[in-house]
Amino acid sequence: MSQVPRRPHGCWTCRMRHKKCDESVPICQECSSRHIPCHGYNPIPPQWMHDHETYQAELHNIKRIVKENFRLAKITQNRCSSTAQHALPGPMSRRHQSSSPLKSWNGNKTPSILDPYMSIQASNSFIYYLDYIFPLQYPYYVDQPDLGGRGWLFWLLTKSAPLRDAALTLSALYRKHGVSSCRAENQQESLLQHYGRALQGLRRALSVGQVAGLVHNPEQWLEFVASALNLISFQIFQGGTSNWVPHLTFLETVLKNSTPSTLGDEFARATHKDSESFQSVQTAKNFFIANLLWFDILACVSRGCPPQLPYHEWLCLPDIDMSRVMGCQNWAMIIIGDIATIESQIKSFNCQTLQTVINELAKRVEAGIKTLNAAGPETPLGNTCRPVTRVFATAALVQISLVAVQSGLIPPMTSYDAVSRVIEAIRQMPQNSSLRGLVWSICVAGSVAQPDQQPFFENLLGDILSHPGSRFGNCATVLSIIKHGWNRASDECDGSWGPRRTMADLGICALLC
């Protein structure tokens, strides 16, 4: 069994605060107990540590969060004390005391959603997640009614306390953005409670130090992966500029321990094909693997590294269909992963070889777009698949041109035509379809847009941010990135200010998903 790795120097947040770190994964106890960003254990320091101003800004932000959370904790404590003093014991309270709450694999005592005594608030938050938050997380998700629809999700939520808390965290966060200031404080309290419980659940699951052991129990594997993915979504919905890296890094470690064949064999061995849960387990597994691969590939722009997972191996499987989960077809995601891989190896190529590799990547993208354009009309069920794929494919061309520009193979203005194609692809999106799922493409293309193209991206994001609850997400982060890149490119007459360079200049590492 592989052991959870130790980090003898603590997380970067604890180092900055001069606190003792227990080095828990994915997030240390010191940070999670105070609900502050844990900047993880990467040997390479975060970008904000390289500059005195960004260092002080991050330190000030951490202190502000600690102070605010302490204030909220005191308010909650006072309210609980007040409630306890006025509560009278009765039949209902005795029934609560004698009931046995559902004990999930992590030992968390959060009651099941099927508990008859579940609070109205918790019930509303749960339904709120299914009806409103899940569609925001996966705006292009295509349901499969013949396989039970989203029954697999409901099944998992009824079983897993950490996943339930992670989902309720998202509900509380969204409602915090949509309520008045006087009620926002209550939502903040709920948010912190659910987030803390979700992290505690994940930590208990890892306390035995047997990461690889999760694969032998499919339900535990699903609960753990789903909970961590929801906590990544929580960070994205807060702007996505911090605290997602430890979760994603650890999830990548979990999946690295299994090849598609070994994971499939373990799941098949542990779940009888004739059992009622078999189809739910398989559907959930394929969904969450696609979601994790999506994060892994698109995070390359932020992290400046190649994908950490064997994405070719996974995305060539017929059961892993990215288009049904995130809207983009597998071939386009494979190419985006290949671009990141080539970019990470750029110093090992001579100019001629690099030019050949870049040309081959562009040909593959053009061939895929040609196939998209030649296909017949889409079914009403999946009418966003090809438009979404087209947006990502054209954005991949921008990324290819940016690699060529930064390598000195072509002049900066060469990206202009590729950006124009992204603009046209976005305009071809079905009317009233969500554009939130396109933020990677919008940021990649928008960052290198020329002055006459910039109003399109500014107006596009401005329109998204003008709607109620629009701050729930990372669109504001994307807008700040591309506008900062425009300003720096204008100041320096340099057209190579892509998203990674701009984020480094801002001292952030944004997950563009």
N, C-alpha and C positions, 0 to 999 in steps of 0.2 A: 504494500500500500504506500502511495506517495504521501509524504507529510507536508503539512502547511509550512511554507518557508518562513524562517525567522528573519527579522530585519533588526540587527543589533543597535542601530542608531536612532530608531523611532521614525515617525512620519515627519514630513517637512513642517506641518503645522505645529506639532509639539516642539520641534527644534526652534522654530521662530518664537514660540511663547515660552521657551525654556521650561517646559513641563516634562515630567516623566511619562513616557509612552509605553503602553502595555503591548504594542505591536500587533494587536489583533487585526485580522483580515476579514472582510475587505476594508473595514474602517475601524480605527482604534477606539477603545472605550472612552478615552479622554475627550476625543472630538465628538463622538456620537452622543455622549451623555450631556454635552452642552449644545448639541445641535449646530455645530460649526463645521465649515468645510474641512475635510481631512485630505490633505494634498498627497497622501500616499507615500510609497517607499521607493519610488524610482531612483536609481543611482544618480540620474541626471537631475539637478535642481530645477524647480519650476521657473518659467521665464521671469516671473516677477521678482525673483531673488537676485537677478543680475543687475538690477537698477535700484538705486537708493529710493527714488520717488515711488516706484511701483511697490517696493518692499514696504515702505511706510504706509502706503495706501491700503495694502492688504492687511497689515497689522492693525490699522485703524478700523478696518471693516470687521475683522475678527473680534476686536474688543467691543465694537458696537453691538454685534450679534449676541455675544455673551451677556452683555448688560441688559439687552432687551429680553432675552430668554429668561434671565434671572427675575426680571420684573414680572413677566407672565407667570413664572412658576410660583411666585409669591401670591399673585392674584388667585391662581388656581387653588393653592393651599388654603387661603383664607376662605374661599367659597366652599371648599370641601368641609372645613371646620364648621362653618356656619350651617351647612346642610345637615351635618351629623348632629349638631346640637338641637335642631328642630325636628329631626326625624323621629317618628314613633314606631316602635316595633309592632308588627301585625302579621297576619297570616301570609301575606305576599312576601314580606321580608324573610320570614322563616323558610318559605319555600325556596327562596333564592339561596339561603345559606345551606340548605340540605341538598340542593341540586349539585350534580357533578359535571363541571364544565368539560367540554371536549379537550382532550389532551392530544395535541398534534405531535409529530415526530420531534419537534423542538422543545417540547415542554412548556410552550406558551399557554397561558390560561385565558386567552381571548375566547369568548363564547362563540360557538358555531353560529353561522347565519341562520341555521334551522332551529336554534334555541328558541323555545316559545317565549322566553323572557327577554329576548333581545330588544334593546331600546328602539323607540321610534326613530331617533336620530341616526342610529347605526343602520337600521333598515333602509331609511331614505338614502343614506350615503352609499349603501351597497347598490341599490337600484340606480342611483345617480351615476355610479361608475359604469354599470353595464350600458345604460342608455346614452350617456353623454361623453364620458371620459374615454372609454374604449374606442369610439369612433374618432376622437381627436388624436389618440395615439396611433391609430391605424386607419387613416382616412380613405385608403384605397383597398381595404380588406374586402375580399369576396367570400361570402358565406357559402357553405355547402349544405343545403337543407337535407339532401339525401344521406348525409353522414351525421345528421343530428344538429346541424347549425352550430351555434355557440354553446351547445350543451357541455362540451368538454371544458369550457371556461367556467361555467356554473359549477360543474362537478369539482374542479380543482379548488375553486373558492370556498366550497362547502367543507373541504377537507383540510385546507392549509391555513393556519392562523397567520404565519408571516406574509403569505400572499394576500390574504384578506386585509391585513394592516397596511401593506404596501398599496393596495388598491384604494383603501379608504384614505390614505395619505393624499393620493392624487385628487380624490373627491373634495377633501377639505381644502386643498390648495386652490382648486378651481373656484370653489364657493367663496373662498377668501377674496378672490379677485372680483367676484361679481356681487358682493354685498356692500352695504353701507359701512362707513368707518367704525360706527359704534358696534356693529356685529362682527367686523373683521377680526377683532381681538379674540372673540370666542372661537372663530374658525382657526385662528393661529394656535390656540391652545389644543384644539382637536388635532390639528396637523402635526404638532410636535409630539403628541402622545402616540399617534399611530406610527409616525416615522421612527420614533424611539423603539417601539415594540417590534417593528419589522426588522430593524437592525439587530436587536437582541435575539430574535428568532434565527437570523442568519448566523450570528456568532455562536449560538448554541449548536447549530448544525455542524459547525466546523470545529467545535471544541475538542472532539475526539481526534482531530488531526488527520483524518482519512478522507482526503478529497476523492481519490479514485474509488473509494467504497460506495460513493453515491450511485454509481452506474449499476450496481447490483440490485438496487431498489428503484425501479422506474418512477414510482410515485414520489419518492423523496427527491430524486434527481429533478423531476418536473417542478416540484414545489420550490426547490432551491433556485433553479434557473429562472423560473417565472418571477419569483420575489425580487431577485437581483435586477432583472430586466425592468421591472416596474420602478425600482429605486433609481435606475438610470433615467427612466422617463421623468421621474420626479425632478431630477436635476435639470433635464432639458426644459421642462415646463417652467422652471425658475430662471431660465435664460441660458442654461447649458454651458456656463463658463467655468465651472469648477466642480470638484467632488464626484464626477462621473468616472474619472480615470481608474480609481481603485476597484470599483465595481466591475468595470469592463475588463480590466486586466485579470482579475480573479476568475471571471467567467470564461475568459479565453483559456486560462490554465485548466479549468474543469473540462472543457471540450477537447483540449489538446490531448488529454489522457485517453481519448477514445477515437478510434477510426470509425468511419461510417459502418463498416462491417461488424466491428466488435460491439459498437453501441447497439446496432440492430439485433445482434445475436443475444446480447444481455437482456434487452427489452422483450424479445420473443420468448426467451427462456423463463423470464420472471412473470410474464403475463400470458395466460392461456388464451389461444386464439378464439375459443368459444365463449370466453367470459364477456360479461356486459361491458367491462371497463376497457377491453382491448382496443376498440376503435377510438375511444376517447384518449387513451394513452398515446396511440400512434399519431392521431391528429394533433394533439398538443405538442408532442415531441417535434414534429415537422415544422409546426408554427414557430416554436421558440428557437429552433436552430436557425430558421430563416431570419428571424428577428436579430439573433446574435451575430450572424454573418453580415447583416445589414450595418449594424453598429461597427463591427470590426473593419469593414471595407471603407465606409465613409469617414471613419475617425482618422484615417491615414492623412487626410489633408490637414488635420489639426496637430497630430502627433509627429508628423514628418518621418513616418516609418512605414514599411510594407505591412499588409495584412498579417496578423499573427496566427490565423487559422488556415488550414489547407482548403481554401475556398473553391479551388478547381474541383477537388475531390467531392466536396459536398454539393456544389451547385450543378454537377453533372448527373446527380441522382434525380430520377423522375418524381420522387416523393417530395423533394425540396423545391417548391415552386414559389420563388420570391414574388412573382406577379400577383399571386392570390393574397399575399400578406402585406407587401409594401407597394405594390402597383407596378414595379419595374421588372422586366423579364430578366432571366438569369444571365443571358449572353452579355447584356449591357453591364451588369454588375461584375462579371468576370473581367471584362475589359477595363473597367474602372480600377479593379484590384491590380490588374497587370500594369496599368499606368503608374500606380503607387509603387509597385515593385521595381519597375524600371527606374523611376525617379530616385529611389533609395540607393540604386546601384550606379548612378550616373557617372560617378568618378572613375568607374572601372572601364568605361567605354571610350574609345577614341571617337573623333568627330564623325568619321565616315560610318562606323558601326552604329553609333547613336542615331544618325540620320536614317539609316536603313530600318532600325527598330521602330523609330517614330513613324516612319512611312507605313510600315506593316500594321501598326496599331490603328492608324487613321483609316487604312483600307478596310480593316475588320469592322470599324464603326460604320463606315459608309455602306458596306455590304449589309449590315444589320438594318440600317435605316431604309435602304432600298427594299429589303424584304418587308419591313413594316408598311411602307407606302404601297406596296403591291398587293398586300393582303386585302381580303374582302371586308365587308362591314362587320363590326364587332357585335356580339350579343348584348342586349340591354343589361345583362347581369354583370358584364365586365367591360363596360364601355369606356373605362379610363385606362385600361392596361396599355394599349398602344400609344395613346397620347403621353402618358407618364413616361413610358420607355423612351419615346422620342425626345422628350425634354432631357432626360439623363444622358442619352446618347450624344445629343448635340453639346451638352455641357462637358462630356468626355472629350470632345474635339477641342473645346476651349482649354481643358487641362493639358491635352497633348501639346497644343500650341504654346502654352505657358512654359512647359518643360523645355521646348525648343528655344523659346525666347531667353529663358534663364541660362541656357547652355550656349547662347550666342550664335545659334544656328540660323535664326531668323530675326528680323527687326520687330519691335514691340507692336507696331500697327497691324501686323499680320493676324493678330487675334480678332481684329474687327469683324471680319466676315463670320467667324465662328460664333461670336457673341450675337450677331444679327440672327443667326439660325436658332439660337436659344430663345431669343425674343419671339421669333415667329412660332416656334414650337409651343411656347407658353400661351400665345394667343390662340392656338388651335385646341387648347384644353376645352373639354365640354363645358358648356355654360352652367354656372352654379356649382361646379365641382370645386372642392377644396384645393387651395394652393399651398397649404401648410406642409404637405409632404414633399415639396420641391425645394426646400430651403438650401440643400447642398448645391443644387444646380443654380439657384438664384445667387448664392454667395460666390460660387466659382466664376460664373459669367459676369455678375455685377461688379466684382472686384476689379476686373480689367476693362470694364466698359469705357468707351471714349465719351467725351463731353456730350455729344449729340445722342448717345445711347443711355446716358445716366438717368435722365428724367423717367424713362420707362421703369427702371428698377426702383427708383425712389417713390414713384407714384404707386407702383405695385405693392410694395411693402407698406407704404402709408395707408393705402386702402385697407389692407388686412388689419393693420393696427388701429384703424378707426372704428372697428366693430366692438361691441360689448364683450368683455372677457378676453380681448385680443392680447393683453399683456401676459396671458397664460401661455407661455411658449417662448421660443427663441427668435421670433421674427425681429424683435427690437434689437437683439444682439447682432443679427445678420445685417440690419440696416446700419448699425454703428460701425461694423467691420468694413462694409463696402464704402461708406462715406469717408472713413479714416483713410482707406487706401486711395481714394480719389484725391484727397487733400495732399497726401504724401507724394503721389505720382505727379501732381501739378507743381508742387514745390520743388521737386527734384528733376522734373522733366524726364521721369523714368517710368516706363509703362510696364515694369515687371513686378508691380506690387500685387501679387496674388494673395489669396486668403491666408496662407500660412505665414508669410512675411508680415502681413498686416496684423495678424493676431499676436505674433511675437512682439511687434512694436507696441501693441496695446497691453501686453503682459497677461493675455488670456489664452485659454485653450478650449475653444468652443466646439461642442459636438453638434455638427450640422445635420441633424436627423429629425 
